[in-house]
């Protein structure tokens, strides 16, 4: 009996783990740009553009957590949908999710190859932007800072500007953690699936999803509850047969 119960527990645990794993890996998603309502408008590199947190969803996030652009080279329009690969930020730079997976770590012609330290600084800024809801001025400055990391030649983001100061702040924080991304378990990067560097390529975006650890614990507890119900039912049936 005990061996069967342990085997059942292992089976349930394996099932829970198999459902939880996608939260820690990478997967193909559809990203949607729904709106830019209320987003700040900034002038960077001689262009007037929307900044901040755009109204956006994906098949991974489900709800409307918003999306943040790190790519000033390309354009998307409201109502546009595109296919991307979602990478969990906390795993970026690992053997299973190398920096070459993302747009500005791939060495794609026409795109700055910024490395893991720059993505660590961007992660800090993205999280700050999501936390700065209700402060469109700051969110606009954060977008300018992010774009100046992936495109250092942008005019209007040089020494002494708000964007420059934010980059210095982000780089200092990232450096203090050894450029670690492990804390950003709730952030994902949507890198376009279109062959990188091709005309009309969509932008690379960042977003948030429920933290993988929380999702895993929920599934684990659900599995334990399921196992408990089956175990007690089994014991009840066994007891009935033994007393018959």
C-alpha positions in Angstrom: 0.0 0.0 0.0 2.7 2.5 1.0 4.6 1.8 -2.2 1.5 2.5 -4.3 0.8 5.7 -2.4 4.4 7.0 -2.9 4.2 6.1 -6.5 1.0 8.0 -6.9 2.5 11.0 -5.1 5.5 10.9 -7.4 3.1 10.8 -10.4 1.1 13.8 -9.2 4.3 15.7 -8.4 5.6 15.0 -11.8 2.4 16.2 -13.4 2.4 19.4 -11.4 6.1 20.0 -12.3 5.4 19.4 -16.0 2.6 22.0 -15.9 4.8 24.5 -14.0 7.9 24.2 -16.2 6.6 26.4 -19.1 6.5 29.3 -16.7 10.3 29.0 -16.4 11.2 28.4 -20.0 10.5 30.0 -23.3 7.5 29.7 -25.6 6.0 31.1 -28.8 3.3 33.8 -28.1 1.2 36.3 -30.0 1.7 39.9 -28.8 -1.0 42.5 -29.3 -0.6 46.3 -29.2 -4.1 47.4 -28.0 -3.7 51.1 -27.4 -1.4 54.0 -26.2 -4.1 55.8 -24.4 -2.7 58.2 -21.8 0.9 57.3 -22.7 3.4 60.2 -22.7 4.7 61.6 -26.0 8.4 62.4 -26.2 10.8 63.6 -28.8 13.9 61.4 -29.2 16.4 61.2 -32.0 14.4 63.8 -33.9 11.2 61.8 -33.8 8.1 62.4 -31.7 6.9 59.0 -30.4 4.7 57.4 -27.7 6.6 56.2 -24.6 5.9 54.5 -21.3 3.8 51.4 -20.8 1.7 50.7 -23.9 -1.7 48.9 -23.6 -0.7 45.4 -24.7 -1.4 41.7 -24.1 0.0 38.3 -25.1 -1.2 34.8 -25.1 1.1 34.2 -22.2 0.0 37.1 -19.9 -3.7 36.8 -20.8 -4.9 40.0 -19.1 -3.6 43.5 -19.9 -0.4 44.0 -17.9 1.0 46.4 -20.6 4.2 46.2 -22.7 7.3 48.3 -22.7 9.4 48.8 -25.9 13.3 48.6 -25.8 13.6 48.9 -29.6 13.8 52.3 -31.2 14.8 50.9 -34.6 11.4 49.4 -35.5 7.8 50.3 -35.5 4.4 48.8 -34.6 1.0 50.3 -34.8 -2.1 50.1 -32.6 -4.1 47.0 -33.4 -1.1 45.1 -34.7 -0.4 41.6 -33.6 2.8 39.6 -34.1 4.5 36.3 -33.2 7.3 36.5 -30.7 9.3 34.2 -28.4 8.8 34.9 -24.7 11.9 34.6 -22.5 11.7 34.8 -18.8 14.1 37.5 -17.8 15.4 35.8 -14.6 16.9 33.0 -16.8 18.5 35.3 -19.4 22.2 34.5 -19.7 21.9 30.9 -18.5 22.9 27.9 -20.6 19.3 27.3 -21.5 18.6 31.0 -22.3 21.7 32.6 -23.6 21.9 36.3 -24.3 22.0 35.6 -28.0 18.3 34.7 -27.9 17.2 38.3 -27.5 17.3 41.1 -30.0 20.2 43.3 -28.6 22.4 40.3 -27.6 22.2 38.5 -30.9 24.8 40.5 -32.9 22.1 41.0 -35.6 23.4 43.5 -38.2 21.9 46.9 -37.6 21.3 46.3 -33.9 23.6 47.2 -31.0 25.0 44.1 -29.2 24.7 45.3 -25.6 25.3 42.2 -23.5 24.0 41.0 -20.2 24.9 44.1 -18.2 22.7 46.3 -20.4 19.8 43.9 -20.1 20.2 44.0 -16.3 20.0 47.8 -16.4 17.0 47.6 -18.7 15.3 45.2 -16.3 15.7 47.7 -13.5 14.2 50.5 -15.6 11.3 48.3 -16.9 10.4 47.4 -13.3 10.6 51.0 -12.3 8.3 52.0 -15.2 5.7 49.5 -14.2 5.9 50.8 -10.6 5.5 54.4 -11.8 1.9 54.2 -13.0 0.3 57.7 -12.7 3.6 59.4 -13.4 3.7 59.8 -17.2 6.6 62.2 -17.1 8.9 59.7 -15.4 7.6 56.8 -17.6 8.5 58.9 -20.7 12.0 59.5 -19.3 12.4 55.8 -18.5 11.6 54.9 -22.1 14.1 57.4 -23.4 16.7 55.8 -21.0 16.0 52.3 -22.2 16.2 53.4 -25.9 19.5 55.1 -25.2 20.9 51.8 -23.9 20.0 49.9 -27.1 20.8 52.8 -29.3 23.5 55.0 -27.7 23.6 57.4 -30.6 20.1 58.8 -30.0 20.1 62.6 -29.7 18.5 64.1 -26.7 19.6 61.4 -24.3 23.1 62.6 -23.6 25.0 63.6 -20.5 22.9 65.7 -18.1 19.5 64.7 -19.3 16.9 62.8 -17.2 17.4 59.8 -19.4 21.1 59.8 -18.9 20.7 60.1 -15.1 18.3 57.2 -15.1 20.7 55.0 -17.0 23.5 55.8 -14.5 21.1 54.9 -11.7 20.2 51.6 -13.4 23.7 50.6 -14.3 24.9 51.3 -10.7 22.2 49.1 -9.3 22.8 46.3 -11.8 26.5 46.5 -11.1 25.9 46.2 -7.3 24.1 42.8 -8.0 26.8 41.5 -10.3 24.4 42.2 -13.2 22.2 39.4 -11.9 18.7 39.0 -13.4 17.5 36.3 -11.0 15.2 38.6 -9.1 13.1 39.5 -12.1 11.0 36.3 -12.1 7.9 38.3 -13.1 9.4 39.9 -16.2 9.4 38.5 -19.7 10.9 39.7 -23.0 9.0 39.2 -26.2 11.6 39.0 -29.0 10.1 39.0 -32.5 10.0 35.7 -34.3 10.4 37.4 -37.7 14.0 36.7 -38.9 15.9 39.4 -37.1 17.1 42.4 -39.1 14.4 42.1 -41.8 12.3 45.0 -43.0 9.1 45.7 -41.1 10.2 43.6 -38.1 8.1 44.2 -35.0 9.7 45.6 -31.8 11.1 43.8 -28.9 8.9 44.3 -25.8 9.0 43.6 -22.1 6.0 42.7 -19.9 5.0 41.1 -16.7 3.4 37.7 -15.8 2.6 36.0 -12.5 5.8 34.9 -10.8 6.7 31.4 -11.8 7.4 30.4 -8.2 3.8 31.4 -7.1 2.4 29.5 -10.1 4.5 26.4 -9.2 3.4 26.4 -5.6 -0.2 26.7 -6.6 0.1 23.7 -8.9 2.0 21.8 -6.2 -0.6 22.4 -3.6 -3.3 21.5 -6.1 -1.5 18.3 -6.8 -1.1 17.5 -3.2 -4.8 18.1 -2.6 -5.7 15.9 -5.5 -3.4 13.2 -4.2 -4.9 13.5 -0.7 -8.4 13.1 -2.0 -7.5 10.0 -4.1 -5.5 8.5 -1.3 -8.3 8.8 1.3 -10.8 7.4 -1.3 -8.5 4.5 -1.9 -8.1 3.8 1.9 -11.8 4.0 2.3 -12.4 1.5 -0.5 -9.7 -0.8 0.9 -11.2 -0.6 4.4 -14.7 -1.5 3.0 -13.3 -4.5 1.2 -11.4 -5.7 4.3 -14.4 -5.5 6.6 -16.8 -7.1 4.1 
